[in-house]
């Protein structure tokens, strides 16, 4: 019999992890997002959260590695644009923004990528 965690519980874990990043509890947040990645490898939240924890710790390289290994959803691509911009690779951020345009990304996803490119 396998171990199962309800989607609502995963969502709560992610909210706690993002709150941890906001409060500077980066190691704890990273541990939560690592657990989410293990429980739901196909879900964006674990990958994005783990990458944001790395980015908040000043480590854009590992943040980019996490997002490159994640399923390449619109949200993951938007955060990749952010990570590359923070790492000083504006060209790659712009390329990702173009890709999101081809995907017809909308709403907060495209706004994250646009903000990254214009920063």
ABEGO torsion letter per residue (X at the ends): XBBBBBAAAAAAAAAAAAAAAAAGBAAAAAAAAAAAAAABAABAAAAAAAAAAAAAAGBAAAAAAAAAABBBBAAAAAAAAAAAAAAGBAAAAAAAAAAAAAAGBBEAAAAAAAAAAAX
